[in-house]
Amino acid sequence: MAALFTKFCERGDFKALGLVLPAYLADLGTEDDRVRLATALHMVHAAHWLPEDEQDTLSEAISSLTSVVTVT
């Protein structure tokens, strides 16, 4: 995630950063926090705001994050 944030800043992509960073900083490890972060990541991914390599990295982050979230 930190690498993605760095790329967002380098490119001046404050829209993606502004959407994901609050959810990332508020993540205390609870399931609700993880769902909130996954939702923010999904929104950025679905909007296709990022270059292809970052879209791929974002997909990997979403996959790893959603594998941690328990579906009830």
C-alpha positions in Angstrom: 0.0 0.0 0.0 2.8 2.4 0.8 4.2 2.0 -2.7 0.9 2.8 -4.2 0.6 5.9 -2.0 4.0 7.0 -3.1 3.1 6.6 -6.8 -0.2 8.5 -6.2 1.8 11.4 -4.7 4.5 11.4 -7.4 1.8 11.7 -10.1 -0.3 14.1 -8.1 -3.2 11.7 -8.1 -4.9 13.2 -5.1 -8.3 11.9 -6.0 -7.2 8.3 -5.5 -5.1 9.2 -2.5 -7.9 11.1 -0.9 -10.3 8.2 -1.3 -8.0 5.4 -0.1 -5.8 7.1 2.5 -8.5 7.9 5.1 -9.6 4.2 5.1 -6.0 3.0 5.3 -5.2 5.3 8.2 -8.4 4.4 10.1 -7.7 0.6 9.7 -7.3 -0.7 13.2 -7.5 -4.3 12.0 -11.2 -4.9 12.6 -13.3 -6.6 10.0 -15.3 -3.4 9.5 -12.1 -1.4 8.9 -10.9 -4.0 6.4 -14.2 -3.9 4.5 -14.0 -0.1 4.4 -10.5 -0.2 3.0 -11.4 -2.9 0.5 -14.4 -0.8 -0.6 -12.2 2.2 -1.2 -9.7 0.2 -3.1 -12.5 -1.3 -5.2 -13.8 2.1 -6.0 -10.4 3.3 -7.3 -10.0 0.1 -9.3 -13.4 0.3 -10.9 -12.9 3.9 -11.9 -9.7 2.9 -13.8 -7.9 6.1 -12.7 -4.6 4.4 -12.5 -2.0 3.3 -15.0 -2.1 -0.4 -15.9 0.8 -1.4 -13.6 -0.8 0.3 -10.6 -4.2 -1.3 -11.5 -2.4 -4.7 -11.3 -0.8 -3.8 -8.0 -4.2 -2.6 -6.7 -5.8 -5.8 -7.8 -3.2 -7.8 -5.8 -3.8 -5.6 -2.7 -7.6 -6.1 -3.0 -7.1 -9.9 -3.3 -4.9 -10.1 -0.3 -7.1 -7.8 1.7 -10.3 -9.6 0.8 -8.8 -13.0 1.6 -8.4 -11.8 5.2 -11.9 -10.5 5.5 -14.3 -13.2 6.8 -17.6 -13.5 5.0 -20.5 -14.0 7.3 
